[in-house]
Each structure stands twice: as structure tokens, then as C-alpha cells.
Amino acid sequence: MIPVLFNENKFLISLHIVMNRILTLILSISLAITGCKKNDGPKLSGTDTINNILYGTGPYYALGFSVTSGKNVSTSESPLDVVTINAFPDNFNKTYFDAQNYNNSFYRYGVYTDAATASLAFKNLTSFNVTQWKITGDSVNINQIWLFRTSSETFAKIRIISAVGEIRNNIPYVECTFEWAYQPDGSLTFPGK
């Protein structure tokens, strides 16, 4: 039998290194867990893009913007309060907003000459009074501000940053990038920025 020499100093140093690595790992994991922020509700403002691309093999669906959740969602089950963008069949340059709602939901609040003016008007839009809502938002174009009414009588304001209407691969393609803010309490006022 060969005697095994035990070096207590090497063992303690190795143990110390292993314990440091374990503590570092535990600390990293606990910081990652406690550092994650929980989202307590939907987004109330932001910038998003929607288009008219269809997905699936039938029935087809698009991705629209859900004002109430603050995200792009599938239209496959005809959800309420999801804004989509489409083109008129006879004029693909003329785009319009649509939504599956129980209300006439769109109102063009204003048209502005440039992006800076539209952005300032959007920020300053803190209250409104609309007497005639439309079922669709016709003729969506850059530097416009739209108001949107949900099926539960809450409201959003939408500033059009860009709008595209063209033929791509022999199919009408429309796309819209917009800034939005949602007022979930049903009042006719938006927080000032």
C-alpha cells in the first residue's frame, strides 16, 4: 500500500477557491432574480409598427396593435381593440386603420406640415372632445394625429411617424409606424408630457 500524503494547506486553498466560486454563483443568481422588474400592467405609451402582411395557410391573419395591452397581436380570433392597417383595393397608396369593435372608433384629430409640429401637437394633446367617430381611419398619412376609442370607452392618441403604401411582389403592401399613448381610465384627458 502506498501512503497518501495529505497536504492540509493545499486542501484548504482548494476548498477556499471552490467556496468562493459557489458564493459568486449564488450571488450572481440572486442579483439576477431580484434585479428583474415585474411588469405590473400593460404599457401605456410607446412607438410601434404594423403592416398588412398576412400569415398562416388559411384562415389568414395579420398582426395588429392592441391598444389595451400595448403590443402587436394576432388578428386570428378577431380580438377587440386591435388596430390594423390596410389599403383600399383600387388605390394601394390610400391606407386606412380598422379595428374589430362595437364602436365607431377613429377620429382624425389633426394634420401637420412636419414631424416637429406633429410631435409637439401630440405632446400637447391632453384633452379632447369628439362628436363624430368613424368606423375606419381613412387616408392614414405621416404627420397626422388620430384618436382611437376602444370597445370599453377608453382612449388612445396616435401620431403617424411614417406610412408606406406600395406594391411589393405584385401585392399591395402598407405599413405604419406610430407613437401612441393610452388612457385606460375612460376620461377624455391624457397625461401631459
N, C-alpha and C positions, 0 to 999 in steps of 0.2 A: 504494500500500500504506500502510495506517495503522499507525503504530508502536504496539506494545503496550507499555504501561508496566508494568513488573514491580515490585511493592512487596514487598520481601523481608520486612518486618515483618508485613504482613497475612498473607502466606503462612505464616510461622512460627506466628503466632497461630492461624490456621485449622487447621494441622497439629496443633498442641498440643491444640486442642479435640477434633478427631477422635480423636487417640490417647487422650485421657482417656476419651472415650465408649467406645472399644473396650476399654480396660483395665477400665472399670467393668462392661461387659457380660461380659467373660471372668471377672472376679472374682465377679460375681453367679451365673453358671452354675456355676463351680467350687464355690462355697459351697452352692448348691442340691444339687449332686450329692453332695458329701461330707457334707452335713447330713442326708441321707436315711438313716434307720435301716433296716437289713435285718432282716426278721423271720426269725429262725433256727429257728422251730418254731411249733407250734400254741399258741394261748392256753391257759392252764391255769386261768383263772377269769374271771368277769365276770357280767354281767346280760343276759339275752336274753328275747325274747317269741316264742312260737309260737302258731298258731291252726289251725283246721281248714278254712281256705279251700282249695278245690280249683282247680287251674289246668289249662290245656290243653283240647283238644277231644275227647279220648279216645285213648289211655287218660289218665285224670286223674291228677294228682299233687298233693301238698301240699309245704309247706316245713317240715321238721323240724329239730331241733337236733342236730348231730353233736358228741357229747361229745369224740371223739378229735381233731377239728380245731378245735373252738371256734367254729363258725359255723353259720348256718342253711343247709341244703342241700336240694335236691330229692329227693323220695322216688321219682322216676320209675323208677329202676333198682333199687329195694329195697335200698339200701345198709345195711350192718350198723351197729349202734350209733347210729342216728338216732332220737331221741326225738320222738314225735308226740303230739298231744293230740286226743282225740275225745270225743264224747258218746254215751251209751247211747241207742239208738233210742227206747226207751219212756220215757226221762227225760233230757231235754237239760240239766237242771240238774246231773246227775251226770256228771262228766267223768273221764277216765282217761288215763294215759300208756300208750303202746305203743311197741314197737321191734321191728324185724326182726332177731332174734338167734337164736343157737343155745342160749341160756341163759334160764332164768327170771331176769329182770334187775332187778326192782324190790322195794324194801323200804321201807315207811313207818317211818322212824326215830322220829318224834315229831310230836305235835300240840300247839300252844302257844296260849295265850289271847290274845296280842297280838303285834304286829310286833317290838317291842323284845325280848321274851323269845325269840321265834323267831330273831332276828338274833344274839343273844348265844349261844344254843344252837348255832347254825350255826358261829359263830366258834370256839366251844369244842370242837366235834366234831373231834377229832384222831385217834381210833381207834375201831374198831367190831368187832363180832362178830355176824354174821348166820347163823342156821341155816336159815331158810326163806325163800328168794326167791320172788317171784310173777311170773307171766308178764306181767301188766299192773299198772300202778299205779292201783288203783281209788280213786275218790272223792277226786280232787285238789282241794284247797281251800287258802285262804290260811292262813299261819302253820303250815305243815307242813314237815317236812324229810324228804326221800326220799334213799335211796341207790340208785345205778344201777351195775349190773355189766355190763361190755362183753363181747363175744364172746371177747375175748382175756384175760379175767380181770383187767382194770384197773377202777378205780372212780371214781365221781363222787358228790359230795353236792350236793343241790339244795334250796334254800329257796324256797317258794312265796310270792311277794310279792303277786300278785293272780291271781284265777281268775274267769273270766266264763263263764256258761252261760245262753244266752237264744235266743230266736227272732229272726232278722233276715231280712227279706224272705221270710218263710214257711219259712226253713231254719234248723235248729239251728246255732248259732254258739258255739264255745268258744274261749277264749283264755287263755293263762297267761304271766305274767311271773315270772321266777325268777332268783335268784342261784345260781351254781354254782361248784364247784371240782373239778378233775380231778386224779387221782393216777395218772400214766401208768406208774409202776414196778411196779404189781401188789401193792404192800404194802397192808395194812389200816390205814394211817395217812395222815392229811392233815397238811400243814404247819400249825402254829399261827399265828394272826394276832395 
